[in-house]
Amino acid sequence: MKLEREYTKVIIDEKGRKQQENGHPWVYDNEVTNIEGNYENGDIVDVLSQKGKYLGSGFINNNSKIIVRIISRNANDKFDEAFFERRLRYAWDYRKTVMGEDIKCCRIIFGEADEFPGLTIDRFNDILVAQVLSLGIEKRKDIIFNLIYKILKENGENIVGLYERNDVEIRKLEGLEEYKGYYKLNNVEIPDYTITEIVENGIKYKVDVENGQKTGFFLDQKYNRFAISKIAKGKNVLDCFTHTGSFALNAAKGGAKHVHAVDISDTAIEMARENAKLNNLENNMSFETVNVFDLLPNIKNNQYDFIILDPPAFTKSRKTIENAKRGYKQINYRAMKALPRGGYLATCSCSHFMDEERFLNMLKEAAKDAGVRLRQIEKRQQSPDHPILINVNETDYLKFFIFQIV
């Protein structure tokens, strides 16, 4: 017996059906064979197989190649305020469990992994920062934003405002405008500041939610930064692509003999300097604005005995994966050549297109060309406030390795 429901029906092909039954949260436009009923972009629709089997419900938007973003696979769900409150409480309870004392500085909503497709909400102490990349969420953000504020306040958390970082070009793919600024929460005065202070791994940072990269600070490397602090003691460390100095500061706090932090951005280097002063770590640190690709070939052997590579994503699509691989290989090869035997290398990629197999193959090629062997110390991923759905490759994006050169 076919399910009778009020929603427009989106019928998909066999390839799409298999993807949905495997739990993937997206339906692509080329998988759709028919749409039964009227709709407006951003509406909730039902997704069905060609035999009429219910596969899930989600936000439709024919401006995007991802025509439906699934939000539920329960045919009994009603998409009212209570539905979104349950989801938000579930996400918040999960963070309280996995983050513990780090709850004041974490990602509260991680898009599809929390069944809020296209939504990110980060917490930086007293400010929430949201980024909305789907029309369906955009149309319901008034409910969602005010609910998350209510839930955190009920838990005794001091939140003064929610800042929107919707100044990203990808919103255009959903037919959305770019902008940034404070959202007006119900009965909450808009703060007169956009810089707040957080504490991560015992280190203080100034976070600029208005002008910082992404939502203001990269939270996913939290525990990877702590991992390198244990190895840095007594070593001369080079932190490449330092951004605001987070890996460098963890190395310095871990007892490094000296840390040299480099980045191509003057603004990032200035912020890294300020963070070092904030933590009274500037005496054994130095900073330089330089292109890492120019710096690494000129490093003298034995100049550093620990090099950290935390580059930006060299690729954001499959089309450029080979170019990205060459970029990753170049910096890793140069770092391996610069390090002495017994030295240490921390290296990572934050692009899900550069999957673990490709990344490891690249590292093996770089090591062969550099004439070294790599002894693996740790293999890590993103922190648990960025949860991975094992059947959704897009949620598994961060690869982080620590090696010894042997």
C-alpha positions as CSV (number, residue, x, y, z in Angstrom):
1,M,0.0,0.0,0.0
2,K,1.4,3.4,-1.1
3,L,1.8,6.1,1.5
4,E,-0.6,9.0,1.1
5,R,1.0,12.3,2.2
6,E,0.5,16.0,1.6
7,Y,3.9,16.7,0.2
8,T,5.0,17.0,-3.4
9,K,6.5,13.8,-4.6
10,V,10.0,13.7,-6.1
11,I,10.5,10.4,-8.0
12,I,14.2,9.3,-8.4
13,D,16.0,6.6,-10.5
14,E,17.6,3.4,-9.3
15,K,21.0,5.0,-8.8
16,G,19.4,7.6,-6.5
17,R,17.4,5.0,-4.7
18,K,20.5,3.0,-3.8
19,Q,22.2,6.2,-2.6
20,Q,19.2,7.1,-0.4
21,E,18.9,3.6,1.0
22,N,22.6,3.8,1.9
23,G,21.7,7.0,3.9
24,H,23.2,9.7,1.7
25,P,21.6,13.1,2.5
26,W,21.5,14.5,-1.1
27,V,19.4,13.9,-4.2
28,Y,21.0,15.2,-7.4
29,D,18.9,16.8,-10.2
30,N,20.1,14.1,-12.7
31,E,18.6,11.4,-10.5
32,V,15.1,12.8,-10.6
33,T,12.7,11.2,-13.1
34,N,9.5,13.0,-12.2
35,I,8.0,15.5,-9.8
36,E,4.3,15.2,-8.9
37,G,2.7,18.3,-7.5
38,N,3.5,22.0,-7.2
39,Y,6.2,23.4,-5.0
40,E,8.3,26.5,-4.2
41,N,12.0,26.3,-3.8
42,G,12.8,25.7,-0.1
43,D,9.6,23.7,0.5
44,I,9.7,20.2,2.0
45,V,9.0,17.4,-0.4
46,D,8.9,13.6,-0.2
47,V,11.4,11.5,-2.1
48,L,10.1,8.2,-3.5
49,S,11.5,5.3,-5.6
50,Q,10.0,4.6,-9.0
51,K,8.0,1.8,-7.3
52,G,6.5,4.4,-4.8
53,K,8.7,3.5,-1.8
54,Y,9.2,6.4,0.7
55,L,12.9,7.2,1.0
56,G,12.8,10.4,2.9
57,S,11.8,14.1,3.1
58,G,13.9,17.1,2.4
59,F,14.2,20.7,1.2
60,I,13.8,21.1,-2.6
61,N,15.7,23.8,-4.6
62,N,15.9,23.5,-8.4
63,N,18.6,26.3,-8.4
64,S,21.0,23.7,-7.2
65,K,22.4,20.5,-8.6
66,I,21.6,19.1,-5.2
67,I,17.9,19.4,-5.8
68,V,16.8,17.8,-2.5
69,R,18.6,17.9,0.9
70,I,17.2,15.2,3.1
71,I,16.1,16.1,6.7
72,S,14.2,13.1,7.8
73,R,13.6,9.4,6.9
74,N,10.7,9.0,9.3
75,A,7.3,9.2,7.5
76,N,5.7,10.1,10.8
77,D,7.7,13.3,11.3
78,K,5.8,16.7,11.3
79,F,8.1,19.5,10.4
80,D,6.9,22.0,13.0
81,E,8.8,23.9,15.7
82,A,8.8,20.8,18.0
83,F,10.6,18.8,15.3
84,F,13.4,21.4,15.0
85,E,13.7,21.7,18.8
86,R,14.1,18.0,19.2
87,R,16.9,18.0,16.6
88,L,18.7,20.9,18.2
89,R,18.5,19.4,21.7
90,Y,19.8,16.1,20.4
91,A,22.8,18.0,18.8
92,W,23.5,20.0,22.0
93,D,23.3,16.9,24.2
94,Y,25.7,15.1,21.9
95,R,28.2,18.0,22.2
96,K,27.9,18.1,26.0
97,T,28.8,14.4,26.0
98,V,31.7,14.4,23.7
99,M,33.2,17.8,24.4
100,G,32.9,18.1,28.1
101,E,34.8,21.1,29.4
102,D,35.3,22.3,25.8
103,I,31.6,23.0,25.4
104,K,32.2,26.8,25.4
105,C,34.2,26.5,22.2
106,C,32.9,24.0,19.7
107,R,30.7,23.3,16.7
108,I,27.1,22.8,17.8
109,I,25.6,22.1,14.3
110,F,27.6,20.4,11.6
111,G,25.3,20.4,8.7
112,E,24.2,17.0,7.3
113,A,25.9,15.1,10.1
114,D,23.4,16.7,12.5
115,E,20.5,16.4,9.9
116,F,20.5,20.2,9.4
117,P,21.6,20.3,5.7
118,G,23.6,23.4,4.8
119,L,23.7,24.8,8.4
120,T,26.8,25.4,10.5
121,I,26.6,26.9,14.0
122,D,29.8,27.4,16.0
123,R,30.1,28.7,19.5
124,F,32.9,31.0,20.5
125,N,32.4,31.6,24.2
126,D,29.5,34.1,24.4
127,I,28.8,34.4,20.6
128,L,27.2,31.9,18.3
129,V,28.2,32.1,14.6
130,A,25.9,30.7,11.9
131,Q,26.4,30.0,8.3
132,V,23.5,29.0,6.1
133,L,24.1,27.4,2.7
134,S,20.7,26.0,1.9
135,L,17.4,27.8,1.0
136,G,15.4,25.3,3.1
137,I,17.3,26.3,6.3
138,E,17.3,30.0,5.3
139,K,13.4,30.0,5.2
140,R,13.3,28.4,8.7
141,K,16.2,30.2,10.4
142,D,14.0,32.3,12.5
143,I,12.7,29.2,14.3
144,I,16.1,27.5,14.5
145,F,18.2,30.5,15.7
146,N,15.8,31.4,18.4
147,L,15.5,27.8,19.5
148,I,19.2,27.2,19.9
149,Y,19.5,30.4,21.9
150,K,16.7,29.3,24.1
151,I,18.2,25.8,24.6
152,L,21.6,27.2,25.6
153,K,20.2,29.8,27.9
154,E,18.2,27.1,29.7
155,N,21.4,25.2,30.2
156,G,23.0,28.2,31.9
157,E,25.2,29.2,29.0
158,N,25.9,32.9,28.6
159,I,25.1,33.8,25.0
160,V,25.0,37.5,24.0
161,G,24.2,37.1,20.3
162,L,24.2,35.2,17.0
163,Y,26.3,36.4,14.1
164,E,25.6,35.4,10.6
165,R,28.6,34.7,8.3
166,N,26.7,34.3,5.1
167,D,29.4,36.1,3.1
168,V,30.3,33.0,1.0
169,E,29.9,32.7,-2.8
170,I,28.5,29.2,-2.5
171,R,25.2,30.7,-1.4
172,K,24.6,31.9,-4.9
173,L,24.2,28.2,-6.0
174,E,21.1,28.1,-3.8
175,G,19.9,31.5,-5.2
176,L,20.8,33.2,-1.9
177,E,22.5,36.6,-1.3
178,E,25.8,37.1,0.4
179,Y,25.9,39.1,3.6
180,K,27.1,39.1,7.2
181,G,26.0,40.7,10.5
182,Y,24.2,40.1,13.7
183,Y,20.9,38.3,13.6
184,K,18.2,39.9,15.7
185,L,17.2,37.3,18.2
186,N,13.8,37.7,20.0
187,N,14.1,40.0,22.9
188,V,17.9,40.1,22.8
189,E,19.9,43.3,22.3
190,I,22.5,43.2,19.5
191,P,26.0,43.2,21.0
192,D,28.3,46.2,20.2
193,Y,31.4,44.0,19.6
194,T,32.4,41.2,17.2
195,I,35.7,40.1,18.9
196,T,35.5,37.6,21.7
197,E,38.0,35.5,23.7
198,I,38.1,31.7,23.8
199,V,40.2,29.2,25.6
200,E,41.3,26.0,23.8
201,N,43.8,23.5,25.3
202,G,44.5,26.1,27.9
203,I,45.5,28.7,25.3
204,K,43.6,32.0,24.9
205,Y,42.7,33.3,21.5
206,K,41.0,36.5,20.3
207,V,38.3,35.5,17.7
208,D,37.0,38.0,15.2
209,V,33.6,36.6,14.2
210,E,33.1,39.4,11.6
211,N,36.4,39.2,9.7
212,G,38.1,35.9,10.7
213,Q,38.2,33.0,8.1
214,K,35.1,30.8,7.8
215,T,33.2,31.5,11.0
216,G,36.1,33.1,12.8
217,F,38.3,30.2,14.0
218,F,39.1,26.7,12.9
219,L,37.7,24.4,15.6
220,D,38.2,21.0,13.9
221,Q,41.9,20.7,14.7
222,K,41.4,21.3,18.5
223,Y,42.8,17.9,19.7
224,N,45.3,17.6,16.8
225,R,46.9,20.8,18.1
226,F,47.1,19.3,21.5
227,A,48.7,16.1,20.1
228,I,51.6,18.1,18.6
229,S,52.2,19.9,21.9
230,K,53.4,16.6,23.4
231,I,56.0,16.1,20.7
232,A,57.3,19.7,20.5
233,K,59.1,19.8,23.9
234,G,62.7,20.9,23.5
235,K,62.5,21.1,19.7
236,N,62.9,23.9,17.1
237,V,59.5,24.0,15.4
238,L,58.4,25.5,12.0
239,D,54.7,26.0,11.8
240,C,53.6,26.5,8.1
241,F,50.3,28.1,7.2
242,T,50.0,29.2,10.8
243,H,46.9,31.4,10.3
244,T,46.3,32.8,13.8
245,G,49.0,30.7,15.3
246,S,47.1,27.9,16.9
247,F,49.5,25.0,16.2
248,A,52.5,27.3,16.9
249,L,51.0,28.3,20.3
250,N,50.3,24.7,21.2
251,A,53.9,23.8,20.4
252,A,55.3,26.7,22.4
253,K,53.0,25.8,25.4
254,G,54.2,22.2,25.1
255,G,57.8,23.4,25.8
256,A,59.3,23.9,22.3
257,K,62.8,25.4,22.3
258,H,61.7,27.8,19.7
259,V,58.7,28.1,17.3
260,H,58.8,30.0,14.0
261,A,55.3,30.6,12.6
262,V,54.8,31.6,9.0
263,D,51.9,32.6,6.8
264,I,51.3,34.4,3.5
265,S,48.8,36.8,5.2
266,D,50.1,39.9,7.1
267,T,46.8,40.0,8.9
268,A,47.1,36.4,10.1
269,I,50.6,36.9,11.3
270,E,49.7,40.0,13.2
271,M,46.8,38.1,14.9
272,A,49.2,35.2,15.7
273,R,51.6,37.7,17.3
274,E,48.8,39.1,19.4
275,N,47.7,35.6,20.5
276,A,51.3,34.8,21.5
277,K,51.4,38.0,23.7
278,L,48.0,37.1,25.2
279,N,49.5,33.8,26.4
280,N,52.9,35.2,27.4
281,L,54.6,32.9,24.9
282,E,56.2,35.4,22.6
283,N,59.7,35.1,24.1
284,N,60.4,31.7,22.3
285,M,58.4,32.5,19.2
286,S,59.0,34.4,16.0
287,F,56.7,35.2,13.1
288,E,57.2,35.9,9.4
289,T,55.0,36.8,6.4
290,V,56.1,34.5,3.6
291,N,54.9,32.1,0.9
292,V,55.5,28.6,2.3
293,F,56.3,27.3,-1.2
294,D,59.1,29.8,-1.4
295,L,60.3,29.2,2.1
296,L,60.6,25.4,2.3
297,P,63.2,24.9,-0.5
298,N,65.6,27.4,1.3
299,I,65.5,25.8,4.7
300,K,68.9,24.5,5.9
301,N,69.1,20.9,7.0
302,N,68.9,20.6,10.8
303,Q,67.5,24.1,11.1
304,Y,64.2,22.6,12.4
305,D,63.5,19.2,13.9
306,F,59.7,19.5,13.8
307,I,57.7,20.9,10.8
308,I,54.0,21.3,10.9
309,L,52.0,21.6,7.6
310,D,48.4,22.8,8.0
311,P,47.6,24.2,4.5
312,P,44.3,25.4,3.3
313,A,42.2,23.1,1.1
314,F,44.1,23.0,-2.2
315,T,41.0,21.6,-3.9
316,K,37.3,22.1,-3.5
317,S,36.3,20.0,-6.5
318,R,37.2,16.7,-8.2
319,K,38.3,18.6,-11.3
320,T,41.3,20.1,-9.6
321,I,42.4,17.1,-7.5
322,E,45.6,16.4,-9.5
323,N,46.8,19.9,-9.2
324,A,46.0,19.8,-5.5
325,K,48.0,16.5,-5.2
326,R,51.0,18.2,-6.8
327,G,50.7,21.1,-4.3
328,Y,50.5,18.7,-1.3
329,K,53.4,16.6,-2.6
330,Q,55.6,19.7,-3.1
331,I,55.3,21.0,0.4
332,N,55.6,17.5,2.0
333,Y,58.6,16.6,-0.1
334,R,60.3,19.9,0.8
335,A,59.6,19.4,4.5
336,M,60.9,15.8,4.5
337,K,64.1,17.0,2.7
338,A,64.6,19.8,5.3
339,L,64.2,17.6,8.3
340,P,67.0,15.6,9.8
341,R,66.8,11.9,10.5
342,G,64.8,11.5,13.7
343,G,62.9,14.7,13.0
344,Y,59.2,15.0,13.1
345,L,56.5,16.0,10.6
346,A,52.9,16.8,11.2
347,T,50.9,17.0,8.0
348,C,47.2,17.2,7.1
349,S,44.6,17.9,4.4
350,C,41.2,19.4,5.1
351,S,39.7,18.6,1.6
352,H,37.3,15.7,1.5
353,F,38.1,15.3,-2.3
354,M,41.7,14.5,-1.2
355,D,40.6,11.3,0.5
356,E,42.8,9.3,2.9
357,E,44.0,6.8,0.2
358,R,45.1,9.6,-2.1
359,F,46.7,11.5,0.7
360,L,48.7,8.5,1.9
361,N,49.8,7.6,-1.6
362,M,51.0,11.2,-2.1
363,L,53.0,11.0,1.2
364,K,54.6,7.7,0.1
365,E,55.6,9.2,-3.3
366,A,57.0,12.3,-1.5
367,A,59.0,10.2,1.0
368,K,60.4,8.0,-1.9
369,D,61.5,11.1,-3.8
370,A,63.0,12.6,-0.7
371,G,64.9,9.4,0.1
372,V,63.4,9.0,3.6
373,R,61.1,6.6,5.4
374,L,58.1,7.7,7.5
375,R,57.4,6.1,10.9
376,Q,53.8,6.8,11.8
377,I,53.2,8.1,15.3
378,E,49.5,9.1,15.1
379,K,46.7,9.2,12.6
380,R,43.9,11.5,13.5
381,Q,40.7,13.2,12.2
382,Q,38.5,16.1,13.0
383,S,37.4,16.6,16.6
384,P,34.1,14.9,17.6
385,D,32.0,18.1,17.5
386,H,32.4,17.7,13.7
387,P,30.9,14.1,13.6
388,I,31.5,11.8,10.7
389,L,28.7,9.7,9.2
390,I,30.5,6.7,7.9
391,N,28.2,6.3,4.9
392,V,28.6,10.0,3.9
393,N,32.1,10.7,2.6
394,E,31.6,14.4,2.6
395,T,31.6,14.5,6.4
396,D,34.9,12.7,6.6
397,Y,37.3,15.4,5.4
398,L,40.2,16.0,7.7
399,K,43.3,13.8,7.5
400,F,46.0,14.4,10.1
401,F,49.3,12.4,10.5
402,I,52.3,12.8,12.7
403,F,55.5,11.0,11.5
404,Q,59.1,10.6,12.4
405,I,61.6,10.8,9.6
406,V,63.8,7.6,9.7
